[in-house]
Amino acid sequence: MTASADPPPLFLEPAAAFAKIVAERRSVRGFRPDPVPDALIERIFTIAGQAPSNCNAQPWITHLVSGASLARIRAMLRAEAEAKRFDPDVPVTTAYAGAYKARRIGAAVALFEATGVGRDDEAARQASTMRNFDLFDAPHAAFIFMPRVFGMREAADIGMYAQTLMLALTAHGLASCPQAAIGLFAGALKRELGIADDLICLFGISFGRADEAHPSCNAITRRAPLAELLVRHD
């Protein structure tokens, strides 16, 4: 047996292991159906709970949905999306411009090229978009909520929590996809889950084991060079 060129994180120094986990985390859009064991899920979410937050408020409230409940959520989300019954809790950003627009287009092009969707094939593009609401066939989804009394500061805390969660999933050999599109149907999702309106839905995270055979797994999104994102003051 030939040794792997890249040793698993367990055998790397902590800094190298962390860099490897960060690099391997990606938005996976094809999952295998087999569920993740409950004990492993609890371990991963316990790790995620170590994320920092302002004044240790820990403003994230996560609803984990699997099995028959997730099947109902999929059917509901697809129906809402097909009917275009948008009901978000937070404003939706539509005006991407400049470098932000270019990066967004680049990510879409990478996905369409990997999955064989033509530039002028509107039906195929729509079908690709609708897969968001099938949660990419993942066996689990975490829907992230925040008390309505909170604002941008606490939403930033939840971003740190979500990244910690996805890195923990990656470190345990699992895949994930953060999905802001889920927030477009916040009202219907809360009704389906029996959640009061004093919580707002920010996004969802589908997760499970990656289906490496799915063509979307070949989509590679590029990151902007550091010089575009880091402003130094020496």
Stockholm file with secondary structure:
# STOCKHOLM 1.0

chainA/1-234         MTASADPPPLFLEPAAAFAKIVAERRSVRGFRPDPVPDALIERIFTIAGQAPSNCNAQPWITHLVSGASLARIRAMLRAEAEAKRFDPDVPVTTAYAGAYKARRIGAAVALFEATGVGRDDEAARQASTMRNFDLFDAPHAAFIFMPRVFGMREAADIGMYAQTLMLALTAHGLASCPQAAIGLFAGALKRELGIADDLICLFGISFGRADEAHPSCNAITRRAPLAELLVRHD
#=GR chainA/1-234 SS CCCCSSCCGGGSCHHHHHHHHHHHCCBCCCBCSCCCCHHHHHHHHHHHTTCCCGGGCCCCEEEEEEHHHHHHHHHHHHHHHHHTCCCCSSCCCCCCCHHHHHHHHHHHHHHHHHHTCCTTCHHHHHHHHHGGGGGGGCSEEEEEEEETTCCHHHHHHHHHHHHHHHHHHHHTTCEEEEEGGGGGGHHHHHHHHTCCTTEEEEEEEEEECBCTTSGGGGCCCCCCCHHHHCCCCC
#=GC SS_cons         CCCCSSCCGGGSCHHHHHHHHHHHCCBCCCBCSCCCCHHHHHHHHHHHTTCCCGGGCCCCEEEEEEHHHHHHHHHHHHHHHHHTCCCCSSCCCCCCCHHHHHHHHHHHHHHHHHHTCCTTCHHHHHHHHHGGGGGGGCSEEEEEEEETTCCHHHHHHHHHHHHHHHHHHHHTTCEEEEEGGGGGGHHHHHHHHTCCTTEEEEEEEEEECBCTTSGGGGCCCCCCCHHHHCCCCC
//
